[in-house]
Amino acid sequence: MSRVRGLALAALLAPGTAPLAGEVQVLGVELAQSNAGTWSASVTLEHGDTGWEHYADAWRLVGDDGRVLATRTLYHPHETEQPFTRSLSAIAIPPGVTRVFVEAHDTVHGWSPRRLEVNLGAVDQGRIKITR
């Protein structure tokens, strides 16, 4: 193996670096309910964005019935900011919905099958925080 290839491989495998640009990972979510009854969500994602051709470009909240409740579009790559957190407010979660799922999307793989489940029954004083 050439020295250049060896250095490149070592850089790719080094701990603490962003993952290679595979599927986007949902690392966590914080939900907070306002006095008006709507919700805000702050979602933390990790993805090895490589530029405009392959980057994490959205996350969404999906109800337990499969209905999309909110979508947050991410308009640019985050190559040097990993992991990163983005928020969305004024989310209406209908009465009776007991679970929501956070799903993430990237421009190559689409919606990742690894979603994060949030049990709304565990909300304490209008807030809940879930991390992987």
GIHUBEL-V312211 format. One record per pair of residues at least 6 apart in sequence whose ideal C-beta (glycine too) atoms are under 7 Angstrom apart, sorted by sequence separation. I is the first residue (numbers start at 0). J is the second residue. D is the distance in whole Angstrom. If there is no record, write none. Layout:
BEGIN
i:I j:J d:D
i:I j:J d:D
END
This chain:
BEGIN
i:32 j:38 d:5
i:48 j:54 d:4
i:61 j:67 d:6
i:62 j:68 d:5
i:77 j:83 d:5
i:104 j:110 d:5
i:121 j:127 d:6
i:31 j:38 d:7
i:48 j:55 d:6
i:61 j:68 d:7
i:92 j:99 d:7
i:11 j:19 d:7
i:30 j:38 d:6
i:31 j:39 d:5
i:46 j:54 d:7
i:59 j:67 d:6
i:60 j:68 d:5
i:102 j:110 d:5
i:103 j:111 d:5
i:46 j:55 d:4
i:60 j:69 d:5
i:102 j:111 d:7
i:30 j:40 d:5
i:59 j:69 d:6
i:117 j:127 d:6
i:44 j:55 d:5
i:59 j:70 d:4
i:28 j:40 d:6
i:29 j:41 d:5
i:73 j:85 d:6
i:102 j:114 d:5
i:117 j:129 d:6
i:28 j:41 d:7
i:57 j:70 d:6
i:58 j:71 d:5
i:101 j:114 d:6
i:28 j:42 d:5
i:44 j:58 d:6
i:57 j:71 d:6
i:71 j:85 d:6
i:100 j:114 d:4
i:101 j:115 d:4
i:115 j:129 d:6
i:57 j:72 d:5
i:100 j:115 d:7
i:27 j:43 d:4
i:42 j:58 d:5
i:56 j:72 d:7
i:57 j:73 d:6
i:71 j:87 d:4
i:100 j:116 d:6
i:101 j:117 d:7
i:115 j:131 d:7
i:25 j:42 d:7
i:26 j:43 d:4
i:56 j:73 d:5
i:26 j:44 d:7
i:55 j:73 d:6
i:69 j:87 d:6
i:98 j:116 d:6
i:99 j:117 d:5
i:25 j:44 d:6
i:26 j:45 d:5
i:98 j:117 d:7
i:24 j:44 d:7
i:40 j:60 d:6
i:98 j:118 d:6
i:99 j:119 d:7
i:23 j:44 d:6
i:24 j:45 d:5
i:69 j:90 d:4
i:98 j:119 d:6
i:24 j:46 d:7
i:54 j:76 d:4
i:55 j:77 d:7
i:68 j:90 d:6
i:97 j:119 d:5
i:23 j:46 d:4
i:54 j:77 d:7
i:96 j:119 d:7
i:97 j:120 d:6
i:68 j:92 d:6
i:51 j:76 d:6
i:20 j:46 d:7
i:21 j:47 d:7
i:50 j:76 d:6
i:18 j:45 d:6
i:20 j:47 d:4
i:17 j:45 d:7
i:19 j:47 d:5
i:20 j:48 d:6
i:48 j:76 d:4
i:50 j:78 d:7
i:18 j:47 d:5
i:20 j:49 d:5
i:42 j:71 d:7
i:48 j:77 d:5
i:17 j:47 d:5
i:48 j:78 d:5
i:60 j:90 d:6
i:68 j:99 d:7
i:23 j:55 d:4
i:20 j:53 d:5
i:63 j:96 d:6
i:62 j:96 d:5
i:63 j:97 d:6
i:63 j:98 d:4
i:45 j:81 d:6
i:45 j:82 d:4
i:62 j:99 d:6
i:44 j:82 d:6
i:61 j:99 d:7
i:43 j:82 d:5
i:44 j:83 d:6
i:60 j:99 d:5
i:61 j:100 d:5
i:43 j:84 d:4
i:60 j:101 d:6
i:61 j:102 d:6
i:42 j:84 d:7
i:41 j:84 d:5
i:42 j:85 d:6
i:58 j:101 d:6
i:59 j:102 d:5
i:58 j:102 d:7
i:41 j:86 d:4
i:58 j:103 d:5
i:40 j:86 d:7
i:58 j:104 d:7
i:39 j:86 d:6
i:40 j:87 d:5
i:57 j:104 d:4
i:39 j:87 d:7
i:55 j:103 d:6
i:56 j:104 d:6
i:39 j:88 d:4
i:56 j:105 d:6
i:40 j:90 d:6
i:55 j:105 d:5
i:56 j:106 d:5
i:39 j:90 d:7
i:54 j:105 d:6
i:37 j:89 d:5
i:38 j:90 d:4
i:53 j:105 d:7
i:54 j:106 d:6
i:37 j:90 d:6
i:53 j:106 d:6
i:37 j:91 d:6
i:38 j:92 d:6
i:53 j:107 d:5
i:26 j:82 d:5
i:42 j:101 d:6
i:44 j:103 d:5
i:46 j:105 d:6
i:17 j:81 d:4
i:28 j:101 d:5
i:25 j:101 d:5
i:25 j:103 d:5
i:23 j:103 d:4
i:23 j:104 d:7
i:23 j:105 d:5
i:22 j:105 d:7
i:22 j:108 d:5
i:28 j:115 d:6
i:30 j:117 d:6
i:23 j:111 d:5
i:25 j:113 d:7
i:22 j:111 d:4
i:24 j:113 d:7
i:25 j:114 d:7
i:28 j:117 d:6
i:25 j:115 d:4
i:22 j:113 d:7
i:32 j:125 d:4
i:31 j:125 d:6
i:31 j:126 d:5
i:30 j:126 d:7
i:30 j:127 d:5
i:29 j:128 d:4
i:28 j:129 d:5
i:27 j:129 d:6
i:27 j:130 d:4
i:26 j:130 d:7
i:27 j:131 d:6
i:26 j:131 d:5
END
